[in-house]
Structure formats: C-alpha cells, structure tokens
Amino acid sequence: MVRITNAVASHRRKKRLLRRAKGFVGDRKNHLRLTQDAVMHALAYNYRHRKLAKREFRSLWIVRIGAAAKMHGISYSKFISGLKNAGCELDRKMLAEMAIRDPHGFAAVVATAKQALA
C-alpha cells in the first residue's frame, strides 16, 4: 500500500504560517516551531491591542476636547454636560477633530453648551 503524506495540506499550512511571520526577526521567521509560537503570540497581542487602541483614542479625544474647552473658559465636564442638555449628537471623536481643524465651529458648539447650562 502507498504511503499517503497529505503533502499539499501540510505545505499549505506551513506556507500560511510563514506568510503570517513575514517581517519577524531571526529564527522566528523561518523555523516552524519558533515561528508558530511567535505567530500565536503576535495574534494574541493583536487581539488585545485592538481593544486597547479604542480606549487610548477615547482618552486622547477627551484630552483634546478638554484643552480646547479650557481655551473658551469652560471645563470639560461642564462642556459635555451642556452638550447633553442641548441635545447635541456630536461624539467625542468629532468634537476633537473640530477642536483641531475648525476652531470657529468648535467655538459655536461651546457657545451652545454654555447657553444650555445657563
């Protein structure tokens, strides 16, 4: 009886693994056992850091909005509270972009928030 090696699937599996390890340094890119450990580790960190990036961006937006709001004489918390009272639907990402790229538009939003607080 002929020995069946399943070579096609085996090569495909190895090729997929090595393709994922492209750019790795040293033996981690071309030795299968080391590559497999490195790729699994990288995939785990990739999953985890996708979640962390969302948190980091939100905190960055908050810092930017807070700094811009302070320039207009209002604290971040009062600014957000005023926006909620005014029924403004802008999220923190858009507010941060406005604070940087459109200061006049941001000033109008701050005026709306102050008006809603008063």
Backbone bond lengths (Angstrom), bond angles and torsions (degrees), N, CA, C in turn:
res aa  C-N    CA-C-N  psi(-1)  N-CA   C-N-CA  omega(-1)  CA-C   N-CA-C  phi
1 M - - - 1.436 - - 1.535 109.71 -
2 V 1.322 116.15 144.41 1.452 121.49 -176.03 1.525 109.38 -81.01
3 R 1.329 115.16 139.17 1.464 120.39 177.81 1.526 109.05 -78.03
4 I 1.320 116.44 128.09 1.457 121.22 -178.95 1.528 108.01 -102.96
5 T 1.330 115.63 124.25 1.469 119.94 -173.61 1.517 113.55 -101.87
6 N 1.329 117.31 -16.14 1.466 121.24 -175.90 1.527 110.23 56.84
7 A 1.319 115.72 42.54 1.460 122.10 -172.92 1.527 112.39 -64.05
8 V 1.325 117.50 -36.91 1.464 120.10 -176.32 1.532 109.97 -61.97
9 A 1.312 116.66 -49.10 1.463 120.57 -179.45 1.520 110.82 -65.66
10 S 1.330 116.01 -39.23 1.462 120.72 179.79 1.521 111.21 -63.17
11 H 1.340 116.85 -45.38 1.465 120.75 178.63 1.530 110.80 -64.16
12 R 1.316 115.58 -40.69 1.457 119.35 -179.57 1.528 110.72 -63.24
13 R 1.331 116.04 -41.27 1.460 121.05 179.57 1.534 110.60 -63.44
14 K 1.353 115.85 -45.01 1.468 120.00 179.63 1.524 110.75 -65.35
15 K 1.331 116.06 -41.12 1.461 121.12 -178.92 1.528 110.66 -63.08
16 R 1.337 116.50 -42.17 1.455 121.50 178.63 1.531 110.48 -61.70
17 L 1.329 115.73 -43.08 1.455 121.20 179.64 1.528 110.81 -63.81
18 L 1.325 116.96 -46.56 1.465 120.81 -178.35 1.531 111.32 -67.96
19 R 1.319 116.66 -32.39 1.464 119.99 178.11 1.534 110.17 -65.98
20 R 1.336 116.44 -37.77 1.462 119.97 178.10 1.521 111.90 -69.42
21 A 1.328 117.16 -23.99 1.459 121.26 -177.93 1.521 112.11 -92.68
22 K 1.329 117.10 11.00 1.455 120.56 -179.80 1.527 109.19 -61.96
23 G 1.305 116.93 129.83 1.451 121.69 -179.38 1.516 113.22 95.17
24 F 1.323 118.86 -7.78 1.454 120.91 176.84 1.525 108.51 -71.79
25 V 1.327 116.99 157.32 1.462 121.99 -174.21 1.527 110.60 -102.65
26 G 1.314 115.84 144.06 1.462 121.72 173.46 1.515 112.88 72.29
27 D 1.338 115.10 -146.44 1.463 121.14 -176.37 1.527 112.20 -71.12
28 R 1.307 116.85 -10.21 1.465 120.30 -178.24 1.521 111.91 -70.84
29 K 1.326 118.09 -9.51 1.460 119.65 -178.41 1.526 113.34 -104.16
30 N 1.337 118.94 -13.02 1.460 118.24 -174.45 1.526 115.40 -139.91
31 H 1.323 118.46 3.29 1.458 120.72 172.42 1.525 107.46 -109.12
32 L 1.323 115.88 123.32 1.465 119.10 -167.39 1.520 114.17 -57.65
33 R 1.312 117.73 -45.11 1.460 119.27 -175.80 1.527 110.86 -66.47
34 L 1.323 115.74 -45.37 1.461 120.10 179.07 1.526 110.60 -66.96
35 T 1.324 115.51 -38.10 1.460 120.22 179.95 1.519 110.63 -64.22
36 Q 1.318 116.46 -42.82 1.460 119.80 -178.94 1.524 110.83 -62.01
37 D 1.319 117.57 -44.28 1.466 120.85 177.74 1.528 110.63 -61.56
38 A 1.340 116.13 -44.62 1.459 120.58 -177.40 1.524 111.31 -65.30
39 V 1.317 116.82 -41.29 1.470 120.28 -178.71 1.522 109.97 -67.77
40 M 1.321 118.07 -43.47 1.461 120.37 179.20 1.532 110.70 -61.92
41 H 1.326 115.65 -41.07 1.456 121.08 178.20 1.529 109.96 -62.58
42 A 1.336 116.04 -45.52 1.462 121.22 -179.00 1.522 111.25 -63.75
43 L 1.318 117.15 -40.22 1.465 120.05 179.91 1.530 111.18 -66.06
44 A 1.343 115.79 -37.75 1.462 119.47 178.09 1.524 110.59 -64.42
45 Y 1.321 116.95 -45.18 1.457 120.38 179.26 1.523 110.58 -66.77
46 N 1.316 116.88 -36.17 1.459 121.15 178.96 1.526 110.32 -60.09
47 Y 1.306 116.98 -45.60 1.468 122.05 179.42 1.524 110.14 -61.82
48 R 1.333 115.09 -47.03 1.460 120.16 -176.38 1.525 111.63 -66.07
49 H 1.326 115.89 -40.72 1.460 119.33 -175.90 1.524 112.96 -76.43
50 R 1.320 117.67 -20.78 1.467 118.36 172.37 1.527 109.75 -63.75
51 K 1.328 116.95 -35.98 1.463 120.87 177.65 1.527 110.45 -71.71
52 L 1.340 116.65 -42.13 1.462 120.58 -177.96 1.526 111.61 -65.95
53 A 1.329 117.01 -35.01 1.464 120.44 -178.02 1.521 110.64 -60.96
54 K 1.326 117.34 -37.29 1.459 121.06 179.57 1.528 110.42 -63.16
55 R 1.343 116.44 -41.91 1.458 120.32 178.85 1.519 111.38 -65.92
56 E 1.348 115.49 -42.97 1.461 119.68 -177.84 1.527 111.35 -64.68
57 F 1.334 116.24 -40.65 1.459 118.67 178.97 1.523 110.95 -65.36
58 R 1.323 117.24 -40.83 1.466 119.44 179.87 1.521 110.34 -61.58
59 S 1.333 117.87 -42.21 1.460 119.61 179.47 1.529 111.03 -67.44
60 L 1.325 117.30 -34.71 1.466 120.63 176.15 1.522 110.94 -63.61
61 W 1.335 116.29 -43.90 1.461 120.38 178.62 1.522 110.66 -61.25
62 I 1.324 116.43 -41.56 1.458 120.93 -178.62 1.526 110.61 -63.66
63 V 1.331 116.54 -41.90 1.468 120.42 178.46 1.527 110.32 -62.48
64 R 1.329 116.52 -44.20 1.466 120.10 -179.29 1.523 111.65 -64.76
65 I 1.319 116.53 -43.25 1.466 120.18 179.60 1.525 109.79 -64.80
66 G 1.328 116.47 -42.32 1.463 120.86 179.92 1.519 112.00 -60.93
67 A 1.343 116.21 -42.75 1.465 119.89 179.76 1.528 110.83 -65.36
68 A 1.321 116.35 -43.30 1.466 119.97 -179.57 1.530 110.76 -68.04
69 A 1.323 117.03 -37.34 1.465 120.09 179.46 1.524 110.33 -66.38
70 K 1.325 117.32 -39.82 1.460 121.71 178.23 1.528 110.78 -59.96
71 M 1.342 116.69 -36.07 1.460 120.24 178.95 1.532 111.10 -64.21
72 H 1.329 116.18 -24.31 1.464 121.11 179.62 1.526 111.71 -100.24
73 G 1.345 116.61 9.58 1.459 121.34 173.41 1.508 115.83 78.97
74 I 1.314 117.70 32.91 1.468 121.12 178.02 1.526 107.83 -143.15
75 S 1.324 116.66 145.10 1.460 119.86 179.53 1.531 109.75 -79.41
76 Y 1.325 115.27 163.26 1.469 120.39 -178.80 1.523 110.74 -61.15
77 S 1.326 116.50 -46.78 1.468 119.68 -174.83 1.532 111.02 -64.94
78 K 1.330 116.70 -40.61 1.465 119.57 178.73 1.524 110.68 -68.68
79 F 1.330 115.44 -36.00 1.470 120.21 177.99 1.529 110.98 -61.72
80 I 1.318 116.56 -48.70 1.476 121.12 -179.73 1.527 110.13 -65.38
81 S 1.334 116.19 -40.02 1.464 119.75 178.42 1.523 110.70 -62.65
82 G 1.325 116.45 -42.40 1.458 120.72 178.24 1.513 112.19 -63.38
83 L 1.340 116.42 -38.26 1.469 120.06 178.32 1.524 110.66 -65.32
84 K 1.328 116.17 -40.06 1.471 119.48 179.25 1.534 110.34 -65.18
85 N 1.332 116.16 -41.38 1.471 120.23 178.12 1.519 111.35 -64.10
86 A 1.339 116.08 -36.26 1.465 120.65 -178.93 1.524 111.99 -77.80
87 G 1.331 116.86 -11.35 1.462 120.48 -179.40 1.517 112.76 76.61
88 C 1.321 116.58 28.28 1.469 121.53 -179.26 1.534 109.33 -76.93
89 E 1.318 116.83 133.02 1.460 122.24 -175.35 1.531 113.88 -97.09
90 L 1.345 118.02 7.71 1.468 120.24 -178.78 1.523 110.22 -72.34
91 D 1.328 116.46 134.02 1.459 119.65 177.64 1.529 109.71 -89.88
92 R 1.325 115.95 174.32 1.459 120.67 -174.74 1.522 112.40 -65.80
93 K 1.311 117.15 -33.11 1.465 120.54 178.73 1.531 110.07 -62.84
94 M 1.320 116.75 -46.73 1.463 120.85 -179.39 1.526 110.97 -68.08
95 L 1.331 117.28 -38.16 1.462 120.03 178.89 1.524 110.94 -64.26
96 A 1.333 116.91 -40.22 1.468 121.02 178.94 1.526 110.42 -65.05
97 E 1.329 117.27 -41.90 1.467 120.83 177.22 1.523 110.73 -62.66
98 M 1.331 116.44 -42.49 1.466 120.21 178.36 1.518 111.07 -62.78
99 A 1.330 116.55 -40.80 1.465 120.54 -178.47 1.523 110.82 -60.46
100 I 1.327 117.00 -34.23 1.463 120.59 -177.94 1.524 111.25 -87.44
101 R 1.322 117.62 -50.13 1.468 121.55 -169.77 1.531 114.55 -92.14
102 D 1.328 117.28 -25.12 1.463 120.04 -175.67 1.532 110.13 -135.18
103 P 1.330 117.94 74.92 1.460 120.04 -175.97 1.531 113.49 -61.93
104 H 1.334 117.64 -33.11 1.470 119.88 -179.82 1.529 110.43 -68.41
105 G 1.324 116.50 -41.32 1.461 120.25 176.88 1.517 111.37 -64.53
106 F 1.345 116.09 -38.87 1.465 120.12 178.17 1.520 110.30 -65.57
107 A 1.335 116.69 -37.66 1.463 120.23 178.03 1.533 110.53 -61.97
108 A 1.329 116.29 -37.98 1.465 120.21 177.74 1.524 111.26 -65.25
109 V 1.329 116.13 -39.15 1.460 120.69 178.40 1.524 109.64 -65.85
110 V 1.352 116.93 -40.74 1.464 120.81 177.94 1.524 110.18 -62.36
111 A 1.329 116.49 -41.05 1.463 120.37 178.34 1.529 110.64 -61.50
112 T 1.326 116.24 -40.37 1.464 120.36 177.39 1.517 111.20 -63.17
113 A 1.330 116.60 -42.08 1.465 121.05 179.82 1.532 110.63 -65.12
114 K 1.334 116.24 -42.46 1.475 119.67 179.57 1.538 110.79 -64.23
115 Q 1.311 115.13 -39.53 1.471 120.22 179.75 1.536 110.35 -63.94
116 A 1.320 116.19 -39.53 1.474 120.03 -179.37 1.532 111.48 -69.81
117 L 1.337 116.59 -28.15 1.472 119.67 178.67 1.529 111.82 -75.21
118 A 1.327 115.68 -32.22 1.480 119.38 -175.50 1.521 112.45 -77.04
